[in-house]
């Protein structure tokens, strides 16, 4: 494993998250004030619902990175080639299935009567988002290969370019922005982004003669993926159901308040996972082939100490600065968003501090434990949200999320 590549990957991820934060801070006021709280809530809801199609990944993304990394660590090019071919075929089929579901959303939207305008708009917004998700699936194997080779800076540069152009386009359109224009901007940039991933990943595709993997060789791949998919289900329940519960039990404008409130905790958590996230899965996986368990544990201990220092100090600073920042950022009318941010920051700081531990467990094949904890927490979150929303409204959903993060 190259520590230079690992450091470069972490720095590239951090750079991407910094640009994402700047983009969010610049774009969000334009989107909210020009679309209105209801349409902005619809935009968030469309992504939240279509996000469930990520379950068709079946845990293969994390599995691909881990097994690609193992093959790279042992310089087993023939096995890497066989794995690449198999994963590419899987992603093409799953991407096609997602694209068809996106087209189905379009048909449903066109068939809905005009008096059901909200539902009609929601389905017509979900349709292109689904089609684009299908495209990203088709290119996902190239992104996984780049991650396994610790070339995160390639992916970060593409992502940064998309964010910069998206921000510039939204700011340029300004007061004329509506949902169709927003979808058109987003679609154009996602297509260009995936083209870039394909072009950067293609030179790293192994060219060795492929020897088909035996059933015994496939068993650990499928076992790893089956546990990963449990984590995927937990992820979907954890990050997506909140918006749907709020939309169903409270209102669409409340989804906007929630979206604003979770923005800063989310960006903070994303920054932590950019520093200590998936690139460490690849690093620990490569170390598994060349370093002793004791050396890996020492490296994990050092990483946890650094991550905890970042997480707790950063969380404390944000806790005191966030309410004033939201007022300065979006103006009056977002008091609920301020409360949401303050409720969620402490548990998310705790969760972020443990990021390297999750990466280590996944790299040594203990991802089943991570998945079990995640699915347990997600179920607790969903049940508590459905109960507490009847008594506390919007705050009930937020408190349920905070309880889950603290317990798990």
C-alpha positions, 0 to 999 in steps of 0.5 A: 500500500502506498501511503502517498496515494492514501494521503493524496486520496484523503486530500482529494476527498477533502477538497471535493467536500470543501467544494461541495460545501461552498456549492451548497452554501451558494446554491441553496438560497437560490434554489429555495427562494426561486423554487419556493419551499414546496418545490424545493421539498419536492426536489429533495423528496424525488432524490430521496425516493429514487435513492431506494433504487441504490439497493439494486447495487446489492452490496457490490460496490463495496465488494468490488473495491475490496476484492479489486484491492486484494488483487492489486495488493497481491499483483494478481492481474488475471484475477483482477481481470476476471473480477472486473469483467463480472462486475461490469456485466452486473452493473450494466444489467442493474443500470438498465433495470434502474433506467426502465424504472425511471421510464416507468415513473415518467409514464405514471407522471404523464398518466396522472390527472392535472388536478393531482399536480404535486404527485404528477410533478414528483413523478416527472422529476423522479423520471430523469433522476432514475434514468441518470442513476441507471447511467451512473450504475453502468459506469460504477465499475470504473469508479470502483477500479479507480478507488481500489487503486487509490486514485481518488483524486481522479474522481474528486477532480471530476466531482469538483468540476461538476459542482463548479459548473452546476453552481455557476449555471444555477447562479446564472439562471437565477430568478428564472430557475424552475424545476425543469431547468434545474433538472436539465442542468443536473442531467447534463452535468451528470452525463458529462461526469460519468463520461469523465469517469469512464475515460479516466477508468478505462486505462486502468482496466486489466488487459490480462487473459481472463481465467474464469473464477471457480465457484469456490473463488466466487463464494467469498465475493457473494458472502461479502456482498450479501452482508454489504446489501444489509448495510445498503438497506440500513443506509437507505432507511437511515438517510432517506425515510426521514424526508418521506415521513416528514412529507407524509405526516407534516408538509413539503415546506417542512421537508425544506426546513429539514433539508436546511437543518441537516445540511451543516451536520451532513457536510461535516460528516461528509468531510470526516468520511472524506478524510477517514472513509472508503479510501481506508477500506482500500488501504486496510485491504491492501495492508491485509496482504502485506502487513501483520495484524498488529501493524494494522491495529496500530495504524487503526489506533492512530487513525481513530485518535486523529479522527476523534480529535477532528470530529469532537473539536469540529462538532463543538465549534459548529454547535455554537456557530451554526444558528448564526450562520443559518440566519446569515446564509438564508435569512429569517424564517428558518428557526426550525432548521436551526433547532434541527442542526443543534439536535443532530450535530452531537450524535453525528460527531460521535458517529463520524469519530468511528469512521476508521473503525468501520473501514477496518472491520470491513477490510478484515471481513467483519462487515457483517457486524457493521451491517447488523448494527446499521440495520438495527439502528435504521429500524429503531430510527424508522419506528421511533420516527413514525411514533414520535412524529405524531406527538412532536411533529417535525422534531419527533423525526429529528429526535428519533435520528439523534437517538439512533446515532447515539445508541448505535 
